[in-house]
Amino acid sequence: MLRKFLLFLSVIMLLSSGAFADIGLTQDFEIIGSNPVKVIGGFGKGYGRNYLEIGQEKMESKACLGSAVMKQGGIFTQEARVRYRSGVAEVSVKQQASVDGSQNSFIGHGHRRKVSHTQGQSLNLNFNTIARKPFNAVGRVKGSQSFVGGQSQEQTYRGGFSTSSQFVQAEQDVKIKGGPNSNVVVDNTLDVKMSQGN
C-alpha cells in the first residue's frame, strides 16, 4: 500500500512540476555573402550571383502560462557583371555582405506566482561593394546586392499579450562605364542595426 501511495505521489509531483514549467524560446540566423568578379586585360566577361531564401518559425504553449511564437525570414541576393573591351589593367567588382537576426522570448512564474514575460530581438545588416575601372582599360562594371526580410514575435499570457516585429528592405547598386582615360573607383558601404525588447 505504501508503494502505491509513493508512486501516486510522485506522479502528481511530476505533473505539477510540468504544469508550472517556463516557456523559453530562442532562434537566430546569419548570412555571409561574398561575390568577387574580375577580368584582367584583353577582351572578356565575368558574372557572379548568389541567391538565398530563409524562413523559420518556433512556437510553444502551456495551459497555465500562455503561448509564444517567433518567425524569421528573408531573401538575400548578390549579382555582379564585368565586361572588358580592351586594355591591360583589371576591371572588377567585389561584394561583401553579412546579415544576422536573433530573437528570444520568455514566459514564466515571477514573484507570488504572477506571470513574468520578456521579449527581445535584433536585426543587423552590412553591405560593401567596391568597383574599379582603372586607366588604360575600356569596360563596364555593374553590381547589386539586397536583402528583404524581417522577424516577428508574439506572446499571449494571462492578463494580456505582446507583439514586436522588425523589417528591413535594403539594396546597394553600382555601375561604371568608361574609356581608357578614365579612372573610376566606387566604394559603397551600408550598415543597419536594429534592436528592441520589453
N, C-alpha and C positions, 0 to 999 in steps of 0.2 A: 504494500500500500504506500509506503514511504517513497519507493522508487517511482511509482506512478505520479505521486504528488510533485516530486522534484522535476520529473520530466515535463509535467504540465506547467509548472512554474517557469522552467527555462524557456519553453515555447512562448509563453506570454511575455517574458522579458525580451526575447528576440524580436517578436512582433512590435513591441513597444519601442525598442531602440531603432528599428527600421522606420517606424512611423514618424519619429522626430529627427531623422537624419536631414542634413542640409542639402541644398541644391547648389552645386558649383560647376560652372561651365567655363571653358577657355578654348579659343581657337585662333590660329594665325596663319598667314601666308606670306611668302616672299618670292619676288620675281627679280632675277638678274638677267639683263639682256645686253649682248654685245654684237655689233654688226659693222665690221670694217670692210670697206670695198675700195680698191685702188687699181690704177693702171699706170705702168711706168713706161714712158717712151713709145713712139710709134702710133699705130692705129689699133684701137681695141675698145672693148666694152666690158663693164662689170656690173653685176646685180646681186643683191642680197636681201633676204626677207626673213623676219621672224613673226610668228602669229601664235597667240595663246589665248584660250578661254578658260577661266577658272570659276568654280562655284562650289560652295559647301554650306551645310546647314546642320545645326545641332539643336536638340530640344530635350528638356527633362521636366517632369511634373510629379508632384507629390500631393496627395489629398490634403494633408494638414498644413502645407506651406503655399502651394500655388504652382506656377509654371514659369519656365524661362526658355526663350527661343533666340538663336543667333543665326545670322546669314551673312555670307560674304560672296562677292562675285565681281567679275570684270572681264574686259577684253584688252589685250596688250598687242601692239603691232610695232614693228620696225621695218623700214624699207629704204633702200639706198640704190642709186644708179649712177654710174660713172661712164662717160664716153670721151675717148681721147682721139683727136683727129690727126694731130701731128706734133712733133717736138721731141725733147729728150728728157723732160722732167717728169714728176709724178703728180697725177691728178687723183684726189682721194676724198673720201668721206668716212668718218669714224663716229659711230653712235654707241653711247653707253647709257644704260638705264637701270634704275632699281625702284621697285615698288614693294611696300610691305604694309600689312594691316594686322592688327591684333584686337581681340575682344575678351572681356571677362565679365561674368555675371554670377552673383551670389545671393541666395535667399536662405536665411537661417533663423534660428531662435536666438533672440537677444535677451536683454535684461527682463526678468519676470515673465519669461516665455513670450514676449512680444516678438513679432516677426521683424527682423532687420534685413535690409537689402542694399546692395551696391551694384553699380554698373560702370564699366569703363571701356573705352575703345580709342584707338589711334590709327591714322592712315597717313603714310608718308610716301612721297614721290620725288625722284631726282632724275632729270634728263640732261644729257650733254651731247651736243653734236658739233664736231669740228670738220669743216670742209675746206679744201685747198685747191686752188688753181694758180700755179706759180708762173713766173716769166718763162718764156720760150716753150710754152705749152698752149695748144689750142684744144679746148674741150668743154665739157659740161659736167656739172655735179648737181645731183638732186637727192635729197633725203628727207624723210619724215618719220616721226615716232609718236605714238599716242597711247593713252590709257583712259578707258571709260569704265567706271565701276564704283563700288561702294560697299557699305556694310550697314546692317541694322540689327537691333536687338529689342526684345520686349520682355517685360516681366508682369505677371499677374499674381497678386498675393492678397491675403486677407486685408481688406480695407482700401485697396487701390490697385493701380497699375502704373507702369513706367515704360516709356519708349525713347529710343535715341537712334539717330542714323547719321551717316556721313556719305557724301557723294563727291566724286571729282571727275571732271572731263578735261583732259589736258592734251595738247598737241604741239609738237615742235617741228618746224619746216625750215629747210634751207635750199636755195637754188643759186647756182653760179653758172654763168656763161661768159666766155671771154676769149680774146685773141692772144697772140704771142707777146704783146707788150703790156698785158695786164697781169697784176699780181694780187690775187684776192684770197683772203682768209676770213672765214666766218666761224665764230666760236659762240655757240648758244648754250646757255645753262638755265634750267628751270628747276626750282626747289619748292616743294609744298609740304607743310607739316600741319596736321590737324589732330586734335585730341579733345576728348570730353569725358566727363564722369559725373556720377551722382551717388 
